[in-house]
Amino acid sequence: MRIKFWQTTVTDPPPEDLSVLTRLPDRFRLPLISMYAGNPQKGTNGELFAMDSISRISPQQGMWIYDLCRQLKPTKTVEIGLAYGFSTIYILAALHVNGSGSHVAVDPFQHSYHDIGLSQPERVGMEQSFSHLSEKSVPAMADFSRRRELFEFIFVDGNHRFDDALVDFTLSAELCPLDGYVVLDDMWMPSIQRTESFIRRNRKDFVEVTTPIANLAAFRRIEKDNRPWDYHIDF
């Protein structure tokens, strides 16, 4: 499968540029504009809470994810890390426009975000297409694997220590079908750069896809994992 990306620049436009959101339906665009503006957001108890300015993806990242999910037309998607639900809204927007698909968010720390992320699916009218697992990624992803579940789009944005990020990718690879994608966020961090280096050098069943977003690394599954048991290339 060949994916054509809507954006051609190699760096992110200024994060305050919200003009890229114009292609989203209002039910998704307007909540995102409010969130990027720093307005207090409702938790599941209906109260308003302030958000920090760190736990988010940029509009350009979000639209890249939206466009990828639009073109993949996945039946199932999953993200590790929910936080305030920025990425969730973009993914659900794509599923809405596609007319099908379901999304799972794995995050045991929603209390740290006042459950704002959990309020987003209902806010955009997509609660029937969303589910949340309040547990860490290792048992959650392992359970998916035991049930032989597959996800055509997987967004890894959880614990950013190198060993945790690498384990999240390894478990995600078990759930990713041919032509599916695993995407890593926060490429500015050395731990995630190291994870990307390992995947690029050692996981020949995945090919790295060049993205126009410097903060994302995307890998597409091209074959089964047929490496010998002792395979290793320094990274």
FENGI-V260780 format. One line per field, one symbol per residue. ss: DSSP state (@ for helix, = for strand, . for the rest). phi: phi as a letter, one per 20 degrees, with the letter a starting at -180 (. if undefined). burial: b if it has 16 or more other C-alpha atoms within 10 Angstrom, else e. Layout:
BEGIN
ss: ???
phi: ???
burial: ???
END
This chain:
BEGIN
ss: ..................@@@@@..@@@@@@@@@@@....==.....==.........@@@@@@@@@@@@@@...=====.....@@@@@@@@@@@@@...=====...@@@@..@@@@@@@@...@@@====...@@@@@@@@@@......====.....@@@@@@@@@@@@@@.....=====....@@@@@@@@@@@@@...====......======..............
phi: .dddefddfdcffgfffeffefeeggfdfffffffffnfgceefeneecfdfedebdfgffffffgffffeflfebcbceodlengfgffffffffffnaocccddaedfffdlmfgfefgfgemcffdcbcdebffffffffgffeleccfccddbdfdfgfffffffgffffdefgmecddddmffegfffffgfffgeddfecdfdfdedfeccdcdfdafedfffdfacgc
burial: eeeeeeeeeeeeeeeeebeebeebeeebbebbbebbeeeebbbeeeeeeebeeeebbbbbbbbbbbbbbbebbbbbbbbbbbbbbbbbbbbbbbbbebeebbbbbbbbebeebbbbbbbbbeebebbebbebeeebbeebbeebbeeeebbbbbbbbbebebebbbebbebbbbbbbebbbbbbbbbeeebbbbbbebbbebbbbbbbeebbbbbbbbbbbbeeeeeeeeeeeee
END
